[in-house]
Amino acid sequence: MTRPAIMQVTDPDGVRGIIDTTATGWDPGLPHAEIELVGGGTVVVPTASLELQPDGILRFPHSLRELVERSGVTTVDDEHITIPVIAESLRLTRRLRETGRVRIHKQVHERQETVDLPLLHETTEVEHVAINREVDGPVSIRQEGDTTIIPVLEEVLVVEKRWILREELHVRVRRSEHHEPQVVTLRSEQVTVENLPTPSRERSPSPNRREP
């Protein structure tokens, strides 16, 4: 993450200052940081005493103005007032610098070589074999040895007669019984047998009836 060029610092009294990171090369890893107060004055404090707030401002726990007013004293830590001890730090950087240029020339050389490679030549023979056999459907291509067999199919129209049952007639006989009263005339005969007397004896007749 790139550090801002100007870091703002504030103390409990609301005194504000700034740290110019480009000028002093301030880094959280260094022991001290130089703060320039907005109202004038410069103070050097321990880097560990600065607390970075969520809004990006560094907070110093002591009064920056009192540090400036103290004669001969310019630094403090959490418990003791100390005399600043200055130490130089070394920062190494790298940059590209052109030291020279070169020009490259390329030449193409030609040579001839004899190349003898075997070349494969294939020929195809097509043989028509008559079959004329009825099949159930399309026949797929098959391979027999080095011969590829491609079937040639043709659809032909076949006309034939077939019996087709169109419909059936279902006949049912239904019986019913009913009475029809009628008046009829019936005839019967009645026979009367009469015995007649014979000449030798006379006998009174005794008629007999017989009903059929």
C-alpha positions as CSV (number, residue, x, y, z in Angstrom):
1,M,0.0,0.0,0.0
2,T,1.4,3.5,-0.9
3,R,1.8,5.8,2.0
4,P,0.5,9.5,1.6
5,A,3.1,12.2,1.1
6,I,1.6,14.2,4.0
7,M,0.5,12.6,7.3
8,Q,-1.7,14.6,9.7
9,V,-1.0,14.4,13.5
10,T,-3.2,15.6,16.3
11,D,-2.9,15.6,20.2
12,P,-5.5,15.6,23.0
13,D,-5.6,19.4,23.0
14,G,-6.6,19.6,19.3
15,V,-3.2,20.9,18.2
16,R,-2.4,19.7,14.7
17,G,0.7,19.0,12.8
18,I,2.0,17.3,9.7
19,I,4.7,14.8,8.8
20,D,6.2,15.3,5.4
21,T,7.1,11.8,4.4
22,T,8.8,12.9,1.2
23,A,11.2,15.2,2.9
24,T,12.2,13.2,6.0
25,G,11.7,9.8,4.6
26,W,9.5,8.9,7.6
27,D,8.7,5.2,8.0
28,P,6.8,3.4,10.8
29,G,9.9,1.2,11.2
30,L,12.1,4.2,12.1
31,P,12.5,5.1,15.8
32,H,11.5,8.8,15.5
33,A,9.3,11.1,13.4
34,E,9.5,14.8,12.8
35,I,6.2,16.8,13.2
36,E,5.7,20.3,11.9
37,L,3.0,22.1,13.9
38,V,0.4,24.1,12.0
39,G,1.0,27.2,14.3
40,G,4.8,26.9,13.9
41,G,7.4,24.8,15.5
42,T,8.9,21.4,15.0
43,V,9.1,18.5,17.4
44,V,10.6,15.0,17.1
45,V,8.7,12.2,18.8
46,P,9.1,8.4,19.1
47,T,7.4,6.7,16.2
48,A,5.9,4.1,18.5
49,S,3.9,6.8,20.4
50,L,1.9,7.7,17.2
51,E,-1.4,5.8,16.9
52,L,-3.0,5.6,13.5
53,Q,-6.8,6.3,13.7
54,P,-9.5,4.9,11.3
55,D,-9.8,8.2,9.5
56,G,-6.0,8.1,8.6
57,I,-4.9,10.7,11.2
58,L,-2.0,9.9,13.6
59,R,-2.8,10.7,17.3
60,F,0.0,11.7,19.7
61,P,-1.0,11.1,23.4
62,H,0.9,14.1,24.8
63,S,0.7,17.9,24.3
64,L,2.7,18.9,21.2
65,R,2.6,22.6,22.2
66,E,4.3,21.8,25.5
67,L,7.1,20.0,23.8
68,V,7.8,23.0,21.6
69,E,7.8,25.3,24.6
70,R,10.3,23.2,26.6
71,S,13.7,24.6,26.1
72,G,16.3,22.1,25.0
73,V,13.9,19.2,25.1
74,T,12.3,18.0,21.9
75,T,11.2,14.4,22.4
76,V,9.1,12.4,24.9
77,D,8.0,8.8,25.3
78,D,5.0,7.3,27.2
79,E,6.6,7.8,30.7
80,H,9.8,9.9,30.5
81,I,11.0,13.1,28.8
82,T,14.2,12.3,26.9
83,I,16.8,14.2,24.9
84,P,16.6,13.3,21.2
85,V,19.3,11.0,19.8
86,I,19.6,11.4,16.0
87,A,20.5,8.4,13.9
88,E,20.9,8.3,10.2
89,S,19.3,5.5,8.2
90,L,20.2,4.3,4.7
91,R,17.7,3.8,2.0
92,L,18.7,2.2,-1.2
93,T,16.9,2.7,-4.5
94,R,17.5,1.4,-8.0
95,R,16.9,3.0,-11.4
96,L,17.7,2.0,-15.0
97,R,20.5,3.8,-16.8
98,E,21.4,3.3,-20.4
99,T,25.1,2.4,-20.7
100,G,25.3,1.6,-24.4
101,R,23.5,0.3,-27.5
102,V,24.3,-2.5,-29.9
103,R,23.3,-3.2,-33.5
104,I,22.8,-6.8,-34.6
105,H,23.1,-7.9,-38.2
106,K,21.7,-11.2,-39.4
107,Q,22.7,-13.0,-42.5
108,V,20.9,-16.0,-44.1
109,H,23.1,-18.8,-45.6
110,E,21.6,-21.4,-48.0
111,R,22.8,-24.9,-48.6
112,Q,21.4,-27.9,-50.6
113,E,20.9,-31.4,-49.3
114,T,19.6,-34.6,-50.9
115,V,16.6,-36.0,-49.2
116,D,15.3,-39.5,-50.0
117,L,12.1,-40.4,-48.2
118,P,9.7,-43.2,-49.1
119,L,6.4,-42.0,-50.5
120,L,3.2,-44.0,-50.1
121,H,0.8,-44.3,-53.1
122,E,-2.6,-45.9,-52.7
123,T,-5.1,-46.9,-55.4
124,T,-8.7,-47.8,-54.9
125,E,-10.5,-50.7,-56.7
126,V,-14.3,-50.8,-56.7
127,E,-16.1,-54.1,-57.4
128,H,-19.8,-54.3,-57.9
129,V,-21.2,-57.5,-56.4
130,A,-24.9,-58.2,-57.2
131,I,-26.9,-59.4,-54.1
132,N,-30.6,-58.9,-54.8
133,R,-31.7,-60.1,-51.4
134,E,-34.5,-58.8,-49.4
135,V,-33.4,-57.2,-46.1
136,D,-35.4,-55.9,-43.1
137,G,-33.9,-52.4,-43.1
138,P,-30.8,-50.2,-43.7
139,V,-27.5,-52.1,-43.6
140,S,-24.5,-50.5,-42.1
141,I,-21.0,-50.3,-43.6
142,R,-18.7,-53.2,-42.6
143,Q,-15.0,-54.0,-42.9
144,E,-13.8,-57.4,-43.9
145,G,-10.0,-57.5,-43.9
146,D,-8.7,-54.7,-46.1
147,T,-12.0,-54.5,-47.9
148,T,-14.7,-52.0,-47.0
149,I,-18.2,-53.1,-48.0
150,I,-20.7,-50.4,-48.6
151,P,-24.2,-51.6,-49.1
152,V,-26.3,-50.1,-51.8
153,L,-30.1,-50.2,-51.0
154,E,-33.2,-49.6,-53.0
155,E,-36.8,-49.3,-52.0
156,V,-39.2,-51.2,-54.1
157,L,-43.0,-51.2,-54.1
158,V,-44.7,-54.5,-53.2
159,V,-48.4,-55.0,-54.1
160,E,-50.3,-57.8,-52.4
161,K,-53.8,-58.8,-51.4
162,R,-54.7,-59.3,-47.8
163,W,-58.0,-60.2,-46.0
164,I,-59.1,-57.3,-43.8
165,L,-61.9,-57.8,-41.3
166,R,-63.8,-54.6,-41.6
167,E,-66.6,-55.2,-39.1
168,E,-68.7,-57.8,-37.4
169,L,-72.5,-58.0,-37.1
170,H,-73.6,-59.2,-33.7
171,V,-77.2,-60.6,-33.8
172,R,-79.1,-61.3,-30.6
173,V,-82.6,-62.9,-30.2
174,R,-84.6,-61.5,-27.3
175,R,-87.7,-63.5,-26.1
176,S,-90.7,-62.1,-24.2
177,E,-93.9,-63.8,-23.0
178,H,-97.3,-62.1,-22.8
179,H,-101.0,-63.2,-22.5
180,E,-103.7,-62.3,-25.0
181,P,-107.1,-63.7,-23.7
182,Q,-109.5,-64.7,-26.5
183,V,-113.0,-66.3,-26.6
184,V,-113.1,-69.5,-28.8
185,T,-116.0,-72.0,-29.5
186,L,-115.3,-75.6,-28.8
187,R,-117.6,-78.4,-29.9
188,S,-118.2,-81.8,-28.4
189,E,-120.5,-84.6,-29.4
190,Q,-122.7,-86.8,-27.1
191,V,-123.8,-90.2,-28.1
192,T,-126.9,-92.0,-26.8
193,V,-127.1,-95.7,-27.2
194,E,-130.5,-97.3,-27.2
195,N,-131.0,-101.0,-27.1
196,L,-133.8,-102.2,-29.3
197,P,-135.8,-105.4,-28.4
198,T,-135.1,-108.6,-30.4
199,P,-138.0,-110.5,-31.9
200,S,-137.6,-113.6,-29.6
201,R,-138.1,-111.8,-26.4
202,E,-139.4,-108.5,-25.6
203,R,-137.8,-106.4,-23.1
204,S,-138.5,-103.0,-22.1
205,P,-135.8,-100.7,-23.2
206,S,-133.2,-99.5,-20.7
207,P,-131.4,-96.7,-22.3
208,N,-127.7,-96.2,-21.5
209,R,-125.7,-92.9,-21.9
210,R,-122.1,-92.6,-22.8
211,E,-120.4,-89.4,-22.8
212,P,-117.2,-89.1,-24.7
